[in-house]
Structure formats: C-alpha cells, structure tokens
Amino acid sequence: MSRIAEGRKKSPRERLRELVRTPQMLSQWSRARSALAAQPSEEPPKSLVILSADGRDPFGSRGDEAMIQAIIDEARRRTPGVRIGIATAGNDLPERIVAQGVEAVPVWRAPWNLGDIAKGLRAYDALLVIGADVLDGYYSSITSLRLWMVAEIFASAGGRAVIGGFSFNSSAAWPVRLFLKNKLSPSLAINLRDPVSLRRFDALSATPGRRVADCAFMLKPRESDAIAQTLAWVRAQRAEGRPVCGLNVHPMLVPNRDPEEIGRLVEAAATAARRLIDETGSSVVLLPHDFRGETHGDVALLARVLEAIDRPGHAFLQDKEISAGEIKAIAAELDMVFTGRMHLAIGSLGSGVPVVGITYQGKFAGLFEHFSLSEEQLIAPEEAKDAERLSRLVLDSFAKAPALRAQVAEALPQVKSASQSNLSTLWPVA
C-alpha cells in the first residue's frame, strides 16, 4: 500500500497546533451552541448558504466546483427562487457563479470565532457543508473541526444543516475522533458518500450518519466552445472506428513531489497509453481535472505524458482550463477512463462510463462499492509507477469495458437517487 493510503505525516508544528487548538475549539464550540440554542424551524428553507473548506477559493478544485454547482442546480430545481450564498474569506466569486445570482458571504476569514461565523451564516435558513474529503482531519484537523463545529452550532441555533456526502478514511485524526464522541444536534444531517465511509464513521461517532452518494453525481454536463476542439477530435476518432479512452495522472499521486518519482509516473502512464493505442487500436484523451499550477494541477504533467506517448494523431491533450461540467461532457463521450482524480471518476461513472482508479485514502473503494465494481479495477499510486503493472491493468480492464459499462448502467439510477438524497432533509426529492 502506498504512503498516501497510510496517512500523511504531520510536522511537529502541526501536532503542537492540534494539542493547543483542539481544547480551545471544543470549549468555544460548547459555549456557542449553548448561547445560541433555539428550536428548529419546521418550514422548508427559502435560503441556503454553502460552506467549503477553502473560503479563499471555493472553486479552485474542480471536485468542489462539481459539488457546489450540482447543489445550486438541484436546490433551484426543487425550490425555484431559493436564495443561495457561498461562504468566502473575501467578497469575490467567479463571474459564472455571480451570473447565477449567487451571493458571497464573507465570514470565512481570519481571525475567526466559531460562534461569530455561525451567526453570520444564520442570515440563511439552511447550511450545506461541502464534505468531500476534508472532514476526517487527513489534511488539517483544525479545518475539519472548524467545519464540523460551525455546522453543529448552526443546527443548534435553529438552522437546518447538512454535511454533504463525504468520505471518511480509516485513520481519522484524533481531534476529529474526540469531537465525534459528542452527541450532535438532531437538526444536523450527516451524509456519507459511500458505504465504506459510513461503516468507518458509524464505528466511532456518537451520532449516526446517512448513506448517500456524492453530490457531484447530480452535475449536468455542459458543452461549450472551450471543449469544441476536444469533442471534435474524439468524434473524428470514433468515425474512424477507434475507441477513445481518457487518461488522468497528477502530481498529488507523489506525496513529496520527488522529481524522479514523478518521472516514473509519467513514463508508466505513457507506456500504458502507448500500448493501449498500439494493441487495441484505441485513441487517448489526456483529461485534466485540476488547473491550479504545477504543484497541484494536472496540465503540465499530462503534457509530459503526451510527449512521451509519441503517437501523433492518436493522443490529444485538453490543455485549456475548463469547468467541471465541461469535463463531464468530454468524459461522457469516452469508452473508458483511467484516472487518479476522484471527481473525474464520479463524472465518468455518472455518465455511464466505466473507470479504473489510481486510489488513495481508500476513497475509490467506497465509490466502487456503489456500482459493485471489483477492486481489481484499482491500483495504488506506488504500483501505478510500475509501467508493466499499470499497462497490464489498463489492457485487462479495456478488454472488460463492455461488461463494466453494463454493470455501471444497471447501478446508476440508484446512485443518482442516493446523490439527490443529500438535500432530502431540506426539501423532498421531486
């Protein structure tokens, strides 16, 4: 198993911060929930505020964007005219979001107080936290606690609060485990996005979770001029009788960003793609799902993979920055997708396209259980740097693609329904 799956080693400074801040935050949370306690409203909410972990850039991650956009669309489908805000550290939101009538709610800034944040959000009837993969403390236990506590205070203060479908790894940080020993407000709906995560969560929480599916399964695909060239290329390859597969690898699969290890990943991905092209007559789209620069983003690394594949005419890189909905529109055109990005896998599966995952933190296993897909379609990051092992998995999985597609299609209606249930405690499913 890779070092990613074993958990991220925290620095002495991070560990000291946990020791100091955790009891302070627990005390602040306890005082705020008591001071603001109120009976919950029985009326359906007429306004909703969305809270993600990154108030400075809520849409920096395409995964977060997919979840937020899906929630906006679904909330307005169920309650036309619902007022929607997004908690931020400043006053700015992307123009495409402002154009949808969404407001910035600048409460997620430093220095912060849990009660003050919750009071600022109570200008809205309901709160939905983008749970994603940030609630088990893997990346930052302090950020995880801040999200948990603000949501619980909001619910205790009479608001309707939802933790949107999230994954929960097998080694949650101790401050999160300590907090979850408390019985939380019944007005807080806690949604786990896969059965594996739900089992892990319920094993250590005093408050039971609900099984749902990721909010991003509700995302609508969006064709646009920005992806017209890519779609035209895919359709031209198909017209020649060539299957077309998607490929994504990214630098986050190498935790320490070691140049030599990244080089191994590039070479392994290029070898697997080249063999897929040569041995099956397929073509390959290199499909980024993060555009945040070389440290976190995908484009620069995928450009290296494209060069190493060295099959002009049968490999193509989507190098322009595009939205989550546009990425899903491309994925929907493909025969299979090989990816290290969880939400690219969700966008593909949500379009009925089978997936092979480079897994981390155990997140793909839970996603695959929704579709009864075998963990044979998963590979750990360390193993994915082995060109022979990755090539064998890619070729074996491609041979099973028709059967896998049928399996995905059979499960998909139930998964989409489970995704919609993220909002069922706020509004009935229409």
C-alpha positions in Angstrom: 0.0 0.0 0.0 1.3 3.5 -0.8 2.4 6.1 1.6 -0.7 8.2 0.7 -3.0 5.4 1.9 -1.0 5.1 5.2 -1.8 8.7 6.0 0.0 12.0 5.8 2.8 12.6 8.3 2.2 15.8 10.2 5.0 18.2 11.2 5.9 18.8 14.8 4.4 22.3 14.4 1.1 20.8 13.1 0.9 18.4 16.0 1.6 21.1 18.6 -1.1 23.3 17.0 -3.6 20.4 17.3 -2.7 19.9 21.0 -3.2 23.7 21.7 -6.2 24.5 19.5 -8.3 21.4 19.9 -9.3 22.0 23.6 -9.7 25.8 22.8 -12.1 25.0 20.0 -14.1 22.4 22.0 -14.6 25.0 24.7 -15.6 27.7 22.2 -18.0 25.3 20.4 -19.7 24.3 23.7 -20.2 27.9 24.8 -21.5 29.0 21.4 -24.0 26.1 20.9 -25.4 26.8 24.4 -25.6 30.6 23.9 -27.3 30.3 20.5 -29.6 27.4 21.2 -33.1 27.7 19.5 -35.8 25.5 18.2 -35.5 24.5 14.6 -38.0 25.8 12.1 -40.5 23.4 10.6 -40.8 25.5 7.4 -38.9 24.4 4.2 -35.9 26.6 3.8 -36.1 29.6 1.5 -32.4 30.3 1.5 -29.3 28.2 1.5 -25.6 29.0 2.3 -22.9 26.7 1.1 -19.6 26.2 3.0 -16.5 24.6 1.7 -13.1 24.1 3.3 -11.3 26.8 1.2 -13.1 30.1 1.7 -10.3 31.9 -0.3 -11.1 29.9 -3.4 -14.2 27.7 -3.1 -14.0 26.8 -6.8 -10.2 26.2 -7.1 -10.8 22.4 -7.0 -12.9 21.0 -9.9 -14.2 18.5 -7.5 -15.5 21.2 -5.2 -16.9 23.1 -8.2 -18.8 20.0 -9.3 -20.4 19.5 -5.9 -21.3 23.2 -5.5 -22.7 23.6 -9.0 -24.7 20.4 -8.6 -26.2 21.7 -5.3 -27.1 25.1 -6.8 -28.8 23.5 -9.7 -30.7 20.9 -7.6 -31.7 23.4 -4.9 -33.2 25.7 -7.6 -34.9 22.7 -9.3 -36.7 21.8 -6.1 -37.3 25.4 -4.9 -37.3 28.0 -7.7 -36.2 31.3 -6.4 -34.3 30.0 -3.4 -31.7 32.5 -2.3 -28.2 31.0 -2.3 -24.9 32.2 -0.8 -21.4 30.8 -0.6 -19.2 31.4 2.5 -15.9 33.1 1.5 -12.9 34.7 3.0 -13.5 37.8 0.8 -16.2 39.2 -1.4 -15.3 37.6 -4.7 -16.9 34.7 -6.6 -16.2 33.7 -10.2 -18.3 35.6 -12.7 -20.0 32.5 -13.9 -21.3 31.9 -10.3 -22.3 35.5 -9.7 -24.2 35.4 -13.0 -26.4 32.7 -11.5 -27.5 35.1 -8.7 -25.3 33.5 -6.0 -24.0 35.8 -3.2 -20.7 35.9 -1.5 -21.0 35.6 2.3 -17.6 36.9 3.7 -17.5 35.1 7.1 -14.7 32.5 6.5 -11.8 34.8 7.3 -9.1 35.1 10.0 -9.1 35.8 12.9 -12.2 33.8 13.4 -14.6 32.8 16.2 -16.9 29.8 15.7 -20.0 31.5 17.2 -19.5 34.6 15.0 -19.2 32.5 11.9 -22.4 30.6 12.7 -24.3 33.8 13.5 -23.1 35.3 10.2 -24.4 32.3 8.3 -27.8 32.4 10.1 -28.9 35.1 7.7 -29.8 31.9 5.7 -32.3 29.3 6.7 -30.1 26.3 5.8 -26.4 25.4 5.6 -24.8 22.8 3.5 -21.1 21.9 4.1 -19.1 20.5 1.2 -17.8 17.5 3.0 -15.7 16.0 0.2 -12.5 14.5 1.8 -11.8 17.2 4.4 -13.8 16.1 7.4 -11.6 13.3 8.8 -8.6 15.5 9.6 -6.3 14.0 7.0 -5.3 17.3 5.5 -5.9 19.6 8.5 -7.7 18.5 11.7 -8.2 22.2 12.7 -10.0 22.9 9.4 -12.1 19.7 9.8 -13.1 20.7 13.4 -14.0 24.3 12.2 -16.3 22.9 9.6 -17.9 20.3 11.9 -18.4 22.8 14.7 -19.8 25.7 12.6 -22.3 23.3 11.1 -23.3 21.9 14.6 -23.7 25.4 16.1 -25.8 26.5 13.1 -28.1 23.5 13.6 -28.2 24.1 17.4 -29.2 27.7 16.7 -32.3 26.6 14.9 -31.0 26.3 11.3 -31.3 23.3 9.1 -27.7 22.0 8.5 -26.4 19.3 6.2 -22.9 17.8 5.9 -22.9 17.0 2.1 -21.7 13.5 1.2 -18.1 13.0 2.3 -15.6 10.2 2.5 -14.0 9.1 5.8 -10.7 7.3 5.8 -9.6 4.5 8.1 -7.4 6.7 10.3 -9.3 9.8 11.2 -7.3 12.4 13.2 -7.6 12.3 16.9 -9.2 15.8 17.3 -12.0 14.7 14.9 -12.5 11.4 16.7 -12.7 13.3 20.0 -15.3 15.7 18.7 -17.4 13.0 17.2 -17.8 11.3 20.6 -20.3 14.1 21.4 -24.0 13.7 20.6 -24.6 16.3 17.9 -27.8 18.2 17.1 -30.6 16.2 15.5 -31.0 19.1 13.1 -27.6 18.3 11.6 -27.9 15.7 8.8 -24.5 13.8 8.3 -24.2 12.3 4.9 -21.5 9.8 4.0 -20.9 9.4 0.3 -20.1 5.7 0.2 -20.9 2.6 2.3 -17.2 2.0 3.3 -17.0 5.5 4.7 -20.3 5.1 6.5 -19.1 2.0 8.2 -15.9 3.7 9.3 -17.8 6.8 10.6 -20.5 4.9 12.5 -17.9 2.8 14.2 -16.5 5.9 16.1 -19.3 8.5 16.1 -22.0 9.0 18.7 -24.2 10.4 16.0 -25.2 8.1 13.2 -24.5 9.0 9.6 -26.7 8.6 6.5 -25.7 6.8 3.3 -25.9 8.9 0.2 -23.8 9.3 -2.9 -21.5 12.2 -3.9 -23.4 15.4 -4.7 -21.4 15.6 -8.0 -23.5 12.8 -9.4 -26.2 15.4 -9.9 -23.9 17.6 -12.0 -25.1 18.3 -15.6 -22.6 18.0 -18.5 -22.0 21.3 -20.3 -20.9 21.6 -23.9 -19.2 24.8 -24.9 -16.7 26.5 -27.3 -13.9 25.7 -24.8 -14.2 22.0 -25.5 -15.4 22.0 -29.1 -12.0 21.1 -30.4 -11.6 18.2 -28.0 -15.1 16.8 -28.7 -14.5 17.2 -32.5 -11.3 15.2 -32.1 -13.0 12.4 -30.1 -15.8 12.2 -32.6 -13.4 12.1 -35.6 -11.5 9.2 -33.9 -14.8 7.4 -33.4 -15.7 7.9 -37.0 -12.5 6.0 -37.9 -13.7 3.1 -35.8 -11.3 3.8 -32.9 -12.4 3.5 -29.3 -11.4 6.6 -27.3 -10.3 6.4 -23.6 -9.5 9.1 -21.1 -6.3 9.2 -19.0 -5.5 11.3 -15.9 -2.5 11.3 -13.7 -1.4 14.1 -11.5 1.5 15.3 -9.2 -0.6 14.7 -6.0 -0.1 11.0 -6.5 3.6 11.6 -5.5 3.2 13.0 -1.9 6.7 14.5 -1.7 6.7 15.6 -5.4 10.0 13.9 -5.9 11.1 14.6 -9.5 12.4 11.1 -10.0 9.2 9.5 -8.8 7.1 11.9 -10.9 9.3 10.8 -13.9 8.4 7.2 -13.1 4.7 8.1 -13.1 5.0 9.9 -16.4 6.8 7.1 -18.1 4.4 4.4 -16.7 1.3 6.4 -17.8 2.8 7.0 -21.3 3.8 3.3 -21.7 0.3 2.2 -20.7 -1.3 4.7 -23.1 1.0 3.7 -25.9 0.3 0.0 -25.5 -3.4 0.7 -25.4 -3.1 2.6 -28.7 -0.9 0.0 -30.4 -2.5 -3.2 -29.1 -6.2 -2.3 -29.2 -6.5 0.4 -31.9 -7.7 2.9 -29.4 -7.0 6.6 -29.1 -6.4 8.5 -25.8 -7.5 11.9 -24.4 -5.4 13.3 -21.6 -8.0 14.9 -19.4 -7.0 17.3 -16.6 -9.3 17.8 -13.6 -7.2 20.4 -11.7 -5.8 23.6 -13.2 -4.1 25.1 -10.1 -0.4 25.1 -11.4 2.3 22.5 -11.4 2.4 21.6 -7.7 -1.3 20.5 -7.6 -2.6 20.8 -11.1 -2.6 18.3 -13.9 -1.8 20.0 -17.2 2.0 20.3 -17.0 2.4 16.6 -16.0 -0.1 15.4 -18.7 1.8 17.4 -21.3 4.9 15.4 -20.4 2.8 12.2 -20.7 1.6 13.3 -24.2 5.1 13.9 -25.4 6.3 10.5 -24.0 3.4 8.6 -25.7 4.7 9.7 -29.1 1.7 8.7 -31.1 0.8 11.8 -33.1 -2.8 11.7 -34.2 -4.0 9.2 -31.6 -3.3 11.1 -28.4 -4.8 14.5 -27.5 -4.4 16.8 -24.5 -7.2 19.1 -23.3 -4.9 21.9 -22.2 -7.4 24.7 -21.8 -8.8 25.4 -18.4 -12.5 24.2 -18.3 -15.3 23.8 -15.8 -16.4 20.6 -14.1 -19.5 20.4 -16.3 -17.3 20.7 -19.4 -15.0 17.9 -18.2 -18.1 15.7 -17.6 -19.3 16.4 -21.2 -16.0 15.1 -22.5 -16.0 12.1 -20.2 -19.4 11.2 -21.4 -18.1 10.7 -25.0 -15.4 8.1 -23.9 -15.3 4.3 -23.8 -13.3 4.1 -20.5 -11.5 6.5 -18.2 -8.3 5.8 -16.3 -7.9 8.4 -13.5 -6.2 9.4 -10.3 -8.9 12.1 -9.6 -11.9 11.0 -7.6 -14.3 13.5 -9.2 -13.2 12.7 -12.7 -14.2 9.1 -11.8 -17.5 10.4 -10.5 -18.2 12.5 -13.6 -17.4 9.5 -15.8 -19.4 6.9 -13.8 -22.2 9.4 -13.6 -22.2 9.4 -17.4 -22.3 5.6 -17.6 -18.6 5.3 -18.5 -16.5 2.6 -16.7 -13.4 3.7 -14.7 -10.1 2.4 -13.5 -8.8 4.3 -10.4 -5.4 5.1 -9.0 -6.6 5.1 -5.5 -5.6 7.0 -2.3 -7.0 7.2 1.2 -9.3 4.3 0.4 -11.7 6.7 -1.3 -12.2 4.8 -4.6 -13.1 1.5 -2.8 -16.2 3.1 -1.4 -17.1 4.7 -4.7 -16.7 1.4 -6.5 -18.9 -0.3 -4.0 -21.9 1.8 -5.2 -21.5 0.1 -8.5 -20.4 -3.4 -7.2 -17.2 -2.9 -9.2 -14.2 -5.0 -8.2 -11.2 -3.6 -6.5 -9.3 -5.3 -9.3 -10.0 -2.1 -11.2 -8.0 -0.1 -8.7 -4.2 0.4 -8.3 -2.2 2.1 -5.6 -0.1 5.1 -6.6 3.2 3.3 -5.9 2.1 0.4 -8.2 1.0 2.9 -10.9 4.6 4.0 -11.3 5.4 0.4 -12.5 4.9 0.6 -16.2 4.3 -3.1 -16.6 1.7 -3.4 -13.8 -0.1 -0.3 -15.0 -0.1 -1.4 -18.6 -1.5 -4.8 -17.7 -4.3 -3.3 -15.6 -5.2 -0.8 -18.4 -5.2 -3.5 -21.1 -7.1 -6.1 -19.0 -9.7 -3.5 -17.9 -10.2 -2.3 -21.5 -11.0 -5.9 -22.6 -13.7 -5.9 -19.9 -15.1 -2.5 -20.8 -18.4 -3.6 -22.3 -19.3 -5.7 -19.3 -18.2 -3.0 -16.9 -20.3 -0.4 -18.8 -23.4 -2.6 -18.4 -22.7 -3.0 -14.7 -22.4 0.8 -14.3 -25.6 1.4 -16.2 -27.5 -1.0 -14.0 -26.5 0.7 -10.8 -26.5 4.3 -12.0 -30.2 5.2 -11.4 -30.0 4.1 -7.7 -26.7 6.0 -7.3 -28.2 9.2 -8.8 -31.2 8.9 -6.4 -28.8 8.5 -3.5 -27.0 11.7 -4.6 -30.2 13.6 -4.6 -30.9 12.5 -1.1 -28.1 14.8 0.1 -30.8 17.5 0.1 -33.8 15.4 1.2 -33.7 16.7 4.8 -34.1 20.3 3.4 -36.5 19.6 0.6 -38.4 16.5 -0.5 -37.0 14.8 -3.6 -39.1 16.0 -6.6 
